[in-house]
């Protein structure tokens, strides 16, 4: 499997995960720009079935503004995408793309726009904090045996 970003697998249902993800992202200052119900889109467009799958596009308004003040070209790296989907055994996976992927993987970007690195680190830290709380939230959601 490729390296698509940070991945978290939770032993809770898709329906239990979605509200917690939205709440924790908002707690970290992210706003939802777009939300795609991929299963519904596949059904409508292809008349095919797919497990529950949602894509969220999120941004952190103040950090996005800071980044755009430094480089208008960074706009192609925004927003951060998050995939949330059911696994065959009833667990739910969350995969979060890394912010500014070209900046972190391309030395030319890092040398040309070093002022973006602290902004990328802040975005990354906010995402890590949200994922950490989501994983704790999932543990609290699972009934004690």
C-alpha positions as CSV (number, residue, x, y, z in Angstrom):
1,X,0.0,0.0,0.0
2,X,1.3,3.5,-0.8
3,X,2.0,6.2,1.7
4,X,-1.0,8.4,1.4
5,X,-0.6,10.2,4.8
6,X,-1.5,9.4,8.4
7,X,-3.8,6.5,8.9
8,X,-5.8,5.6,11.9
9,X,-8.0,2.5,12.2
10,X,-10.7,2.6,14.9
11,X,-12.8,-0.3,16.2
12,X,-16.0,1.7,15.9
13,X,-18.6,2.1,13.2
14,X,-18.5,4.7,10.4
15,X,-21.6,6.4,11.9
16,X,-19.9,6.8,15.3
17,X,-16.7,8.2,13.8
18,X,-18.0,11.0,11.6
19,X,-19.4,13.3,14.3
20,X,-16.2,12.9,16.3
21,X,-14.0,13.7,13.4
22,X,-15.9,16.8,12.5
23,X,-15.9,18.0,16.1
24,X,-12.2,17.4,16.7
25,X,-11.2,19.1,13.4
26,X,-13.3,22.2,14.4
27,X,-11.7,22.1,17.8
28,X,-8.3,22.5,16.1
29,X,-9.5,25.4,14.0
30,X,-10.3,23.6,10.8
31,X,-13.3,24.3,8.7
32,X,-15.0,21.9,6.3
33,X,-14.8,23.2,2.7
34,X,-16.3,20.1,1.1
35,X,-17.8,16.8,2.0
36,X,-18.3,14.0,-0.6
37,X,-20.3,10.9,0.1
38,X,-18.4,8.7,-2.3
39,X,-20.7,5.7,-2.0
40,X,-23.7,7.8,-3.0
41,X,-21.8,9.4,-5.9
42,X,-20.7,6.0,-7.2
43,X,-24.3,4.7,-6.9
44,X,-25.6,7.7,-8.9
45,X,-22.9,7.8,-11.5
46,X,-21.9,4.2,-12.0
47,X,-24.9,2.3,-10.6
48,X,-22.4,0.3,-8.5
49,X,-22.1,-0.4,-4.8
50,X,-19.2,0.6,-2.6
51,X,-18.7,0.5,1.2
52,X,-19.3,3.7,3.2
53,X,-16.7,6.2,2.1
54,X,-16.5,9.9,2.7
55,X,-13.9,12.5,1.6
56,X,-13.6,15.8,3.6
57,X,-11.7,18.8,2.3
58,X,-10.7,21.0,5.2
59,X,-8.7,24.1,5.7
60,X,-7.4,26.1,8.6
61,X,-8.4,29.7,7.7
62,X,-5.7,31.6,9.6
63,X,-2.8,29.3,8.6
64,X,-4.0,29.2,5.0
65,X,-4.1,33.0,5.0
66,X,-0.5,33.1,6.4
67,X,0.7,30.7,3.8
68,X,-0.9,32.6,0.9
69,X,0.7,35.8,2.1
70,X,4.0,34.1,1.7
71,X,3.4,32.3,-1.6
72,X,0.3,32.4,-3.8
73,X,1.5,29.3,-5.6
74,X,0.9,27.2,-2.4
75,X,-2.8,27.4,-3.2
76,X,-2.5,24.2,-5.3
77,X,-1.5,22.4,-2.1
78,X,-4.7,23.5,-0.2
79,X,-6.9,22.2,1.3
80,X,-6.1,19.0,3.3
81,X,-8.1,16.0,2.3
82,X,-9.3,13.3,4.7
83,X,-10.8,10.0,3.7
84,X,-13.0,8.1,6.1
85,X,-14.2,4.6,5.1
86,X,-15.5,1.3,6.4
87,X,-13.3,-1.7,6.6
88,X,-14.7,-5.2,5.9
89,X,-14.6,-6.2,9.6
90,X,-16.7,-3.2,10.8
91,X,-13.8,-1.0,11.8
92,X,-13.4,2.5,10.3
93,X,-10.2,3.9,8.7
94,X,-9.3,7.6,8.6
95,X,-6.5,8.6,6.2
96,X,-5.3,12.2,6.4
97,X,-3.1,13.7,3.6
98,X,-0.1,15.6,4.8
99,X,-0.4,19.4,4.4
100,X,1.7,21.0,1.6
101,X,3.0,17.7,0.2
102,X,5.2,19.3,-2.4
103,X,6.8,21.5,0.2
104,X,7.8,18.5,2.4
105,X,8.9,16.3,-0.5
106,X,10.6,18.7,-2.9
107,X,13.8,20.4,-1.8
108,X,13.3,23.1,-4.3
109,X,10.1,24.3,-2.6
110,X,11.8,24.2,0.8
111,X,14.7,26.3,-0.5
112,X,12.5,28.7,-2.4
113,X,9.9,29.2,0.4
114,X,11.4,28.4,3.8
115,X,8.9,30.6,5.5
116,X,6.2,28.1,4.7
117,X,7.8,25.3,6.7
118,X,6.7,26.6,10.1
119,X,3.1,27.0,8.8
120,X,3.2,23.4,7.5
121,X,4.5,22.2,10.9
122,X,1.6,24.1,12.6
123,X,-0.9,22.5,10.3
124,X,0.6,19.1,10.8
125,X,0.6,19.6,14.6
126,X,-3.1,20.6,14.5
127,X,-4.0,17.5,12.5
128,X,-2.0,15.3,14.9
129,X,-3.8,16.8,17.9
130,X,-7.2,16.1,16.2
131,X,-6.3,12.5,15.3
132,X,-5.0,11.9,18.8
133,X,-8.3,13.0,20.3
134,X,-10.2,11.1,17.7
135,X,-8.4,7.9,18.7
136,X,-9.2,8.6,22.4
137,X,-12.8,9.4,21.6
138,X,-13.1,6.0,19.8
139,X,-11.8,4.2,22.9
140,X,-14.4,6.0,25.0
141,X,-17.2,5.0,22.5
142,X,-16.5,1.3,22.6
143,X,-18.6,-0.3,25.4
144,X,-16.6,-2.0,28.2
145,X,-16.7,-5.8,27.8
